[in-house]
């Protein structure tokens, strides 16, 4: 999904993408992305984009030629903290909750 959004314009250095996840959970596939798939997303995003907190999505345009991506979660489910938070931290992303 992010790959397609970023490649469409050909202007990756100006591109800003906000991804919203509902849940990261292994046993509720109807409403969640699995931890393995989320890890794959993070691998691709950190290899190809600057992953930043939502509050910083507009900053730093001149600092990088890579697209800027903010990862958000629309609910405060425990699985987001149990699964996603540690993966974000290991990937070098700065998890932030509001």
N, C-alpha and C positions, 0 to 999 in steps of 0.2 A: 504494500500500500504506500509506504513512504517513498520507496524507490520510484514508483510511478509518478507520484506528486512532484518529486524533486527533479526528475528528468524531463518533465513535460515542457518546461519553459525555456530550457537552455541557458538560464541565467542563475545558475546555482549560487553565485556569490551574493545575490540579493534575495534569494528564496528564504522564506520563513515558513515553517510547518509546525503546527500544533497537533500532536497526537493525543487522543483521549482514550484511555482504557477504562473499562468498567470494573474488571476483576481479573486477578491472576490466580488461577486455582486449577489443580489437576483433575478434579472430579466433577466440575460443573461446566462442561463444554458449551452448553446452550447460552451461557451468560458470561463466559470467561475465556481468556486466552490461557493456555497451559504454561506452566513455568518454563518448559523447554522451548516453546515457541517465543515466549517473551525474551528468553535468553538469546535466541536467534535474531530477533528484532534488534536487541541491544548491540549485539556483535556487529550487525550491518550498520546500524546508526552510528556507533562510535568509530567505525572504520571510515565512514563516508561523510559524516556530518559533525558539526559542533553541537553537542547536546547541552542545552542550557536550561536553567530554571525559567519558568514562564515570565517572571518579572524581568528577566534579562533578554527576552527574545528580540527586542528592537535594538539593543546595544551591540557595539562591536563590528559594525558592517565593514569597516576598513581594516580590521585586524585579521580577517581570514577570507579565503576564497571559497570556503565550504558553506553549504547551506546550514542554517541554524534551525535546530529542532527542539521544541519543548515537549516533554512527556508529562501528561496530566492524568489524573484519575478522577472520575466523576462521583465516586462515593467513597466513604471512609471504611470500607470493609477491612476486617482484620487480615484477610489474605493478602491485601496490598502491602501491608506492613510486614507480614511474615515472609512472603515470597518476593515481591517486587523491590522493596526497600533494600534488602541486602544485595540483590543483583545490581541495582543502580549504583550502590556504593562500590561494589567490586569493579564495575565497569568504569569507575572514575567520574560518574555523574554526581551532581550535587542534589541529592533528594531534598525536597522541601515540602512541608505540609503547611496548609494555611489554617 
